[in-house]
Amino acid sequence: MPRSVSKYVVCPKCNQQTSTDIVISGNTTEDSDLRNVVFSESIFRWKCKKCGFSSKYQHPFLYNDVERKFMVYYIPQVERQKVVDAKLEAEFAGLSDIRKRIVPDINSMKEKIIVFERGINDLALELTKLAVSEIVSKETGHTVYSGYFTDMNEEQNTISFQFFVGGDKRSYIQSARLEVYKHSLEMVKKKFAGDEKQQGFLNIGRQWAKNALDTYKGSR
Protein backbone atom coordinates (compact mmCIF):
# COMPACT_ATOMS: atom_id res chain seq x y z
CA MET A 1 0.00 0.00 0.00
CA PRO A 2 1.14 3.61 -0.55
CA ARG A 3 2.94 5.12 2.41
CA SER A 4 1.35 8.20 3.94
CA VAL A 5 2.25 10.66 6.66
CA SER A 6 0.04 13.08 8.55
CA LYS A 7 0.84 16.77 8.12
CA TYR A 8 -0.74 20.05 9.12
CA VAL A 9 -1.65 22.31 6.22
CA VAL A 10 -2.82 25.93 6.47
CA CYS A 11 -5.69 26.68 4.10
CA PRO A 12 -4.91 29.72 1.91
CA LYS A 13 -8.61 30.63 1.84
CA CYS A 14 -9.89 30.32 5.42
CA ASN A 15 -6.44 30.35 7.09
CA GLN A 16 -7.36 27.35 9.22
CA GLN A 17 -4.79 24.67 9.98
CA THR A 18 -5.98 21.10 9.56
CA SER A 19 -4.26 17.72 9.49
CA THR A 20 -4.19 15.76 6.26
CA ASP A 21 -2.69 12.48 5.08
CA ILE A 22 0.01 13.02 2.44
CA VAL A 23 1.03 10.09 0.24
CA ILE A 24 4.82 10.17 0.11
CA SER A 25 5.63 6.91 -1.70
CA GLY A 26 4.12 3.94 -3.48
CA ASN A 27 5.04 1.08 -5.74
CA THR A 28 3.24 -0.29 -8.75
CA THR A 29 3.29 -3.89 -7.53
CA GLU A 30 1.32 -3.17 -4.38
CA ASP A 31 -0.90 -0.51 -5.95
CA SER A 32 -2.02 -1.20 -9.53
CA ASP A 33 -3.72 2.21 -9.70
CA LEU A 34 -0.63 4.17 -8.67
CA ARG A 35 0.29 5.22 -12.20
CA ASN A 36 -3.23 6.54 -12.85
CA VAL A 37 -3.36 8.70 -9.72
CA VAL A 38 0.09 10.11 -10.49
CA PHE A 39 -0.74 10.98 -14.09
CA SER A 40 -4.14 12.45 -13.13
CA GLU A 41 -2.30 14.31 -10.33
CA SER A 42 -5.08 13.37 -7.92
CA ILE A 43 -2.39 12.25 -5.51
CA PHE A 44 -1.39 15.91 -5.17
CA ARG A 45 -4.89 17.33 -4.68
CA TRP A 46 -5.78 18.67 -1.27
CA LYS A 47 -9.11 19.76 0.19
CA CYS A 48 -9.62 21.87 3.30
CA LYS A 49 -11.70 20.07 5.92
CA LYS A 50 -13.02 23.38 7.24
CA CYS A 51 -14.19 25.35 4.19
CA GLY A 52 -13.95 22.83 1.36
CA PHE A 53 -11.39 24.84 -0.63
CA SER A 54 -9.32 22.55 -2.87
CA SER A 55 -6.00 23.05 -4.60
CA LYS A 56 -2.87 21.23 -5.70
CA TYR A 57 -0.51 20.50 -2.82
CA GLN A 58 2.92 19.71 -4.19
CA HIS A 59 5.04 17.56 -1.92
CA PRO A 60 7.90 15.05 -2.29
CA PHE A 61 6.79 11.69 -3.65
CA LEU A 62 8.69 8.51 -4.49
CA TYR A 63 7.39 6.43 -7.40
CA ASN A 64 8.71 2.86 -7.44
CA ASP A 65 8.18 0.54 -10.40
CA VAL A 66 9.44 -2.73 -8.97
CA GLU A 67 8.95 -4.83 -12.09
CA ARG A 68 10.83 -2.47 -14.41
CA LYS A 69 13.41 -1.60 -11.75
CA PHE A 70 13.24 2.17 -11.66
CA MET A 71 12.41 4.79 -9.05
CA VAL A 72 11.50 8.43 -9.64
CA TYR A 73 11.73 10.79 -6.68
CA TYR A 74 9.76 14.01 -7.17
CA ILE A 75 11.17 16.80 -5.00
CA PRO A 76 9.50 20.13 -5.90
CA GLN A 77 11.98 22.57 -7.51
CA VAL A 78 15.01 20.46 -6.58
CA GLU A 79 18.23 21.88 -8.07
CA ARG A 80 20.76 19.39 -6.72
CA GLN A 81 22.28 17.05 -9.30
CA LYS A 82 22.31 14.13 -6.88
CA VAL A 83 20.48 13.17 -3.69
CA VAL A 84 21.70 10.29 -1.55
CA ASP A 85 19.09 8.92 0.84
CA ALA A 86 21.00 6.57 3.16
CA LYS A 87 17.84 4.83 4.34
CA LEU A 88 16.62 4.11 0.82
CA GLU A 89 20.08 3.06 -0.35
CA ALA A 90 20.26 0.56 2.49
CA GLU A 91 16.74 -0.72 1.80
CA PHE A 92 17.52 -1.41 -1.86
CA ALA A 93 21.22 -2.27 -1.48
CA GLY A 94 20.79 -5.67 -3.11
CA LEU A 95 19.30 -4.18 -6.27
CA SER A 96 22.18 -2.25 -7.78
CA ASP A 97 20.59 -2.18 -11.23
CA ILE A 98 17.69 0.03 -10.14
CA ARG A 99 17.65 3.34 -12.04
CA LYS A 100 17.04 6.12 -9.53
CA ARG A 101 16.16 9.67 -10.58
CA ILE A 102 15.14 12.91 -8.91
CA VAL A 103 12.93 15.40 -10.77
CA PRO A 104 11.90 19.00 -9.94
CA ASP A 105 8.35 19.00 -11.33
CA ILE A 106 5.40 16.70 -11.95
CA ASN A 107 5.69 16.76 -15.74
CA SER A 108 9.29 15.58 -15.51
CA MET A 109 8.18 12.74 -13.24
CA LYS A 110 5.59 11.67 -15.80
CA GLU A 111 8.19 11.89 -18.55
CA LYS A 112 10.66 9.67 -16.68
CA ILE A 113 7.98 7.08 -16.04
CA ILE A 114 7.02 6.95 -19.73
CA VAL A 115 10.66 6.86 -20.87
CA PHE A 116 11.61 4.01 -18.54
CA GLU A 117 8.43 2.07 -19.34
CA ARG A 118 9.40 2.20 -23.01
CA GLY A 119 12.95 1.06 -22.33
CA ILE A 120 14.54 4.32 -23.51
CA ASN A 121 17.89 5.43 -22.11
CA ASP A 122 17.13 8.73 -20.39
CA LEU A 123 20.74 9.98 -20.54
CA ALA A 124 20.74 9.63 -24.33
CA LEU A 125 17.26 11.13 -24.44
CA GLU A 126 18.34 14.26 -22.57
CA LEU A 127 21.30 14.75 -24.91
CA THR A 128 18.94 14.36 -27.86
CA LYS A 129 16.44 16.77 -26.35
CA LEU A 130 19.15 19.36 -25.82
CA ALA A 131 20.26 19.11 -29.45
CA VAL A 132 16.68 19.39 -30.74
CA SER A 133 15.90 22.30 -28.39
CA GLU A 134 18.78 24.27 -29.89
CA ILE A 135 17.24 23.75 -33.33
CA VAL A 136 13.89 24.97 -32.01
CA SER A 137 15.51 28.04 -30.47
CA LYS A 138 17.13 28.93 -33.80
CA GLU A 139 13.94 28.33 -35.79
CA THR A 140 11.70 30.35 -33.49
CA GLY A 141 14.19 32.97 -32.34
CA HIS A 142 13.01 32.43 -28.78
CA THR A 143 14.32 30.85 -25.60
CA VAL A 144 13.28 27.26 -24.95
CA TYR A 145 12.15 27.03 -21.32
CA SER A 146 11.35 23.34 -21.07
CA GLY A 147 10.73 20.29 -23.18
CA TYR A 148 9.34 16.80 -22.80
CA PHE A 149 9.52 13.55 -24.72
CA THR A 150 6.31 12.71 -26.58
CA ASP A 151 7.00 9.77 -28.89
CA MET A 152 9.54 7.48 -30.51
CA ASN A 153 8.40 5.94 -33.81
CA GLU A 154 10.79 3.39 -35.26
CA GLU A 155 8.67 2.87 -38.39
CA GLN A 156 8.85 6.58 -39.21
CA ASN A 157 12.40 6.80 -37.83
CA THR A 158 11.54 9.77 -35.62
CA ILE A 159 11.73 10.92 -32.03
CA SER A 160 9.47 13.80 -30.98
CA PHE A 161 9.35 16.39 -28.21
CA GLN A 162 7.02 19.11 -26.99
CA PHE A 163 8.83 22.32 -26.10
CA PHE A 164 7.61 25.50 -24.42
CA VAL A 165 9.17 28.61 -25.93
CA GLY A 166 9.08 32.41 -25.71
CA GLY A 167 7.74 34.69 -23.03
CA ASP A 168 4.29 33.16 -23.28
CA LYS A 169 5.80 29.65 -23.17
CA ARG A 170 3.74 28.49 -26.12
CA SER A 171 3.83 24.86 -27.17
CA TYR A 172 6.10 23.85 -30.04
CA ILE A 173 6.33 20.29 -31.37
CA GLN A 174 9.60 19.23 -32.98
CA SER A 175 10.77 15.87 -34.30
CA ALA A 176 14.21 14.57 -35.24
CA ARG A 177 15.51 11.47 -36.94
CA LEU A 178 16.23 8.51 -34.66
CA GLU A 179 19.87 8.70 -35.68
CA VAL A 180 20.21 11.69 -33.34
CA TYR A 181 19.11 9.53 -30.40
CA LYS A 182 21.29 6.61 -31.52
CA HIS A 183 24.32 8.90 -31.75
CA SER A 184 23.56 10.19 -28.25
CA LEU A 185 23.27 6.61 -27.01
CA GLU A 186 26.71 5.78 -28.37
CA MET A 187 28.08 8.88 -26.66
CA VAL A 188 26.59 7.71 -23.35
CA LYS A 189 28.05 4.21 -23.72
CA LYS A 190 31.52 5.60 -24.44
CA LYS A 191 31.69 8.40 -21.91
CA PHE A 192 28.88 8.32 -19.38
CA ALA A 193 28.04 4.67 -18.64
CA GLY A 194 29.49 5.20 -15.16
CA ASP A 195 26.83 7.78 -14.35
CA GLU A 196 24.24 5.01 -14.21
CA LYS A 197 26.25 3.24 -11.47
CA GLN A 198 26.49 6.19 -9.10
CA GLN A 199 24.96 5.87 -5.69
CA GLY A 200 21.88 7.96 -5.03
CA PHE A 201 19.12 9.59 -7.05
CA LEU A 202 20.44 11.45 -10.10
CA ASN A 203 18.98 14.57 -11.67
CA ILE A 204 19.24 13.61 -15.35
CA GLY A 205 17.82 16.66 -17.06
CA ARG A 206 18.84 19.66 -19.14
CA GLN A 207 21.70 20.71 -16.85
CA TRP A 208 23.14 17.19 -16.83
CA ALA A 209 22.99 17.14 -20.64
CA LYS A 210 24.80 20.50 -20.91
CA ASN A 211 27.53 19.36 -18.52
CA ALA A 212 27.87 16.02 -20.30
CA LEU A 213 28.14 17.67 -23.71
CA ASP A 214 30.85 20.04 -22.45
CA THR A 215 32.73 17.08 -21.00
CA TYR A 216 32.42 15.14 -24.23
CA LYS A 217 33.66 18.06 -26.35
CA GLY A 218 36.57 18.64 -24.00
CA SER A 219 37.69 15.01 -24.14
CA ARG A 220 37.92 14.78 -27.92
C-alpha positions as CSV (number, residue, x, y, z in Angstrom):
1,M,0.0,0.0,0.0
2,P,1.1,3.6,-0.6
3,R,2.9,5.1,2.4
4,S,1.3,8.2,3.9
5,V,2.3,10.7,6.7
6,S,0.0,13.1,8.5
7,K,0.8,16.8,8.1
8,Y,-0.7,20.0,9.1
9,V,-1.7,22.3,6.2
10,V,-2.8,25.9,6.5
11,C,-5.7,26.7,4.1
12,P,-4.9,29.7,1.9
13,K,-8.6,30.6,1.8
14,C,-9.9,30.3,5.4
15,N,-6.4,30.3,7.1
16,Q,-7.4,27.3,9.2
17,Q,-4.8,24.7,10.0
18,T,-6.0,21.1,9.6
19,S,-4.3,17.7,9.5
20,T,-4.2,15.8,6.3
21,D,-2.7,12.5,5.1
22,I,0.0,13.0,2.4
23,V,1.0,10.1,0.2
24,I,4.8,10.2,0.1
25,S,5.6,6.9,-1.7
26,G,4.1,3.9,-3.5
27,N,5.0,1.1,-5.7
28,T,3.2,-0.3,-8.8
29,T,3.3,-3.9,-7.5
30,E,1.3,-3.2,-4.4
31,D,-0.9,-0.5,-6.0
32,S,-2.0,-1.2,-9.5
33,D,-3.7,2.2,-9.7
34,L,-0.6,4.2,-8.7
35,R,0.3,5.2,-12.2
36,N,-3.2,6.5,-12.9
37,V,-3.4,8.7,-9.7
38,V,0.1,10.1,-10.5
39,F,-0.7,11.0,-14.1
40,S,-4.1,12.4,-13.1
41,E,-2.3,14.3,-10.3
42,S,-5.1,13.4,-7.9
43,I,-2.4,12.2,-5.5
44,F,-1.4,15.9,-5.2
45,R,-4.9,17.3,-4.7
46,W,-5.8,18.7,-1.3
47,K,-9.1,19.8,0.2
48,C,-9.6,21.9,3.3
49,K,-11.7,20.1,5.9
50,K,-13.0,23.4,7.2
51,C,-14.2,25.3,4.2
52,G,-14.0,22.8,1.4
53,F,-11.4,24.8,-0.6
54,S,-9.3,22.6,-2.9
55,S,-6.0,23.1,-4.6
56,K,-2.9,21.2,-5.7
57,Y,-0.5,20.5,-2.8
58,Q,2.9,19.7,-4.2
59,H,5.0,17.6,-1.9
60,P,7.9,15.0,-2.3
61,F,6.8,11.7,-3.6
62,L,8.7,8.5,-4.5
63,Y,7.4,6.4,-7.4
64,N,8.7,2.9,-7.4
65,D,8.2,0.5,-10.4
66,V,9.4,-2.7,-9.0
67,E,9.0,-4.8,-12.1
68,R,10.8,-2.5,-14.4
69,K,13.4,-1.6,-11.8
70,F,13.2,2.2,-11.7
71,M,12.4,4.8,-9.0
72,V,11.5,8.4,-9.6
73,Y,11.7,10.8,-6.7
74,Y,9.8,14.0,-7.2
75,I,11.2,16.8,-5.0
76,P,9.5,20.1,-5.9
77,Q,12.0,22.6,-7.5
78,V,15.0,20.5,-6.6
79,E,18.2,21.9,-8.1
80,R,20.8,19.4,-6.7
81,Q,22.3,17.0,-9.3
82,K,22.3,14.1,-6.9
83,V,20.5,13.2,-3.7
84,V,21.7,10.3,-1.6
85,D,19.1,8.9,0.8
86,A,21.0,6.6,3.2
87,K,17.8,4.8,4.3
88,L,16.6,4.1,0.8
89,E,20.1,3.1,-0.4
90,A,20.3,0.6,2.5
91,E,16.7,-0.7,1.8
92,F,17.5,-1.4,-1.9
93,A,21.2,-2.3,-1.5
94,G,20.8,-5.7,-3.1
95,L,19.3,-4.2,-6.3
96,S,22.2,-2.2,-7.8
97,D,20.6,-2.2,-11.2
98,I,17.7,0.0,-10.1
99,R,17.6,3.3,-12.0
100,K,17.0,6.1,-9.5
101,R,16.2,9.7,-10.6
102,I,15.1,12.9,-8.9
103,V,12.9,15.4,-10.8
104,P,11.9,19.0,-9.9
105,D,8.4,19.0,-11.3
106,I,5.4,16.7,-11.9
107,N,5.7,16.8,-15.7
108,S,9.3,15.6,-15.5
109,M,8.2,12.7,-13.2
110,K,5.6,11.7,-15.8
111,E,8.2,11.9,-18.6
112,K,10.7,9.7,-16.7
113,I,8.0,7.1,-16.0
114,I,7.0,7.0,-19.7
115,V,10.7,6.9,-20.9
116,F,11.6,4.0,-18.5
117,E,8.4,2.1,-19.3
118,R,9.4,2.2,-23.0
119,G,13.0,1.1,-22.3
120,I,14.5,4.3,-23.5
121,N,17.9,5.4,-22.1
122,D,17.1,8.7,-20.4
123,L,20.7,10.0,-20.5
124,A,20.7,9.6,-24.3
125,L,17.3,11.1,-24.4
126,E,18.3,14.3,-22.6
127,L,21.3,14.7,-24.9
128,T,18.9,14.4,-27.9
129,K,16.4,16.8,-26.4
130,L,19.1,19.4,-25.8
131,A,20.3,19.1,-29.5
132,V,16.7,19.4,-30.7
133,S,15.9,22.3,-28.4
134,E,18.8,24.3,-29.9
135,I,17.2,23.8,-33.3
136,V,13.9,25.0,-32.0
137,S,15.5,28.0,-30.5
138,K,17.1,28.9,-33.8
139,E,13.9,28.3,-35.8
140,T,11.7,30.3,-33.5
141,G,14.2,33.0,-32.3
142,H,13.0,32.4,-28.8
143,T,14.3,30.9,-25.6
144,V,13.3,27.3,-25.0
145,Y,12.2,27.0,-21.3
146,S,11.3,23.3,-21.1
147,G,10.7,20.3,-23.2
148,Y,9.3,16.8,-22.8
149,F,9.5,13.6,-24.7
150,T,6.3,12.7,-26.6
151,D,7.0,9.8,-28.9
152,M,9.5,7.5,-30.5
153,N,8.4,5.9,-33.8
154,E,10.8,3.4,-35.3
155,E,8.7,2.9,-38.4
156,Q,8.8,6.6,-39.2
157,N,12.4,6.8,-37.8
158,T,11.5,9.8,-35.6
159,I,11.7,10.9,-32.0
160,S,9.5,13.8,-31.0
161,F,9.4,16.4,-28.2
162,Q,7.0,19.1,-27.0
163,F,8.8,22.3,-26.1
164,F,7.6,25.5,-24.4
165,V,9.2,28.6,-25.9
166,G,9.1,32.4,-25.7
167,G,7.7,34.7,-23.0
168,D,4.3,33.2,-23.3
169,K,5.8,29.6,-23.2
170,R,3.7,28.5,-26.1
171,S,3.8,24.9,-27.2
172,Y,6.1,23.9,-30.0
173,I,6.3,20.3,-31.4
174,Q,9.6,19.2,-33.0
175,S,10.8,15.9,-34.3
176,A,14.2,14.6,-35.2
177,R,15.5,11.5,-36.9
178,L,16.2,8.5,-34.7
179,E,19.9,8.7,-35.7
180,V,20.2,11.7,-33.3
181,Y,19.1,9.5,-30.4
182,K,21.3,6.6,-31.5
183,H,24.3,8.9,-31.7
184,S,23.6,10.2,-28.2
185,L,23.3,6.6,-27.0
186,E,26.7,5.8,-28.4
187,M,28.1,8.9,-26.7
188,V,26.6,7.7,-23.4
189,K,28.1,4.2,-23.7
190,K,31.5,5.6,-24.4
191,K,31.7,8.4,-21.9
192,F,28.9,8.3,-19.4
193,A,28.0,4.7,-18.6
194,G,29.5,5.2,-15.2
195,D,26.8,7.8,-14.4
196,E,24.2,5.0,-14.2
197,K,26.2,3.2,-11.5
198,Q,26.5,6.2,-9.1
199,Q,25.0,5.9,-5.7
200,G,21.9,8.0,-5.0
201,F,19.1,9.6,-7.1
202,L,20.4,11.4,-10.1
203,N,19.0,14.6,-11.7
204,I,19.2,13.6,-15.3
205,G,17.8,16.7,-17.1
206,R,18.8,19.7,-19.1
207,Q,21.7,20.7,-16.8
208,W,23.1,17.2,-16.8
209,A,23.0,17.1,-20.6
210,K,24.8,20.5,-20.9
211,N,27.5,19.4,-18.5
212,A,27.9,16.0,-20.3
213,L,28.1,17.7,-23.7
214,D,30.8,20.0,-22.5
215,T,32.7,17.1,-21.0
216,Y,32.4,15.1,-24.2
217,K,33.7,18.1,-26.3
218,G,36.6,18.6,-24.0
219,S,37.7,15.0,-24.1
220,R,37.9,14.8,-27.9
